Amino acid sequence: MPKILTEGQAYAGRRADVTVLNFTVDKEAATLLRQYAGPGKKLGELVARLIHTHHARQMERQRVREKLVVVLNEEEV
């Protein structure tokens, strides 16, 4: 029977600052992941980098939108 970990509990032999995820992607996405990640256990690093990059883009979009609102409001005055 699988062991269910409590919130914040790390797997044996894993660093405390990492979390194990189990998710499903289509075959084409899995092929691309393996292609871009390269050999070895690099999938997690690639996915983590993609997430951080996506987050940075979202924050930049938010910053630009807020700046645009300020600029447009100044033009109306």
N, C-alpha and C positions, 0 to 999 in steps of 0.2 A: 504494500500500500504506500502511495507517495506521501512524503513528509510535507506537511504544510507549515511554512514558516510564519511566524508572527511578524507584524509590521516592524520594519527596521532590522530584523534579524538577518544576518548574512549567511550565505551558504558556507559550508566547511571548506576551508582552503581558498576562499575568495577574499579579496580586500573588502573592508567594511564600507568603502565609498562607491561600490559598484552594485548594481541591481541586475538580476537575471530577468530577461523578458522572453516570453514565448508568444510569437505572433505568426500569422499566416499571410503570405503574399503569393501572387500568381507566379507561374513558372517563369514567365518572361522577366518579371522583376527580380526573381531569385537569381536568374542567369546573369542579369546585369549587375546585381550586387556582387556576385562572385567575380565577375570580370573586372569591375572597378576596384574591389577590395584587394585583389591579388591573392597570392598563396598565403597559407597560414591562417591564424586566428585574427584576421583584420576586419571581419564583417562588423563587429561591434564598434570599432574605431571609425569606420566609414559612416555608419548610421549615426553615431554620436556627432560627428563633424557635420553631417547633413542637417541634423536637428539644430545645432548651434548656428549654422549659416542661415537656416530658415528663420530662426528667432531674430537674428541680427537684421535680416531684411525686413521683417515685420516691424521691428522697433524703428528702423529708418523710415519706413512708410508712414508710421504714426507721427514721427517727428516732422516729416515733410508736410503731412496733412495739417498738422497744428500750425506750422509756419505759414502755409498757404491761406488758412483761415485768417490769420493776423494780417497778412499782406492784402487780402481781398477786402477786409474790413477797413483797412487804412485808405484804400482807394475810394471807398464809398463816401468817406468824409470829405 
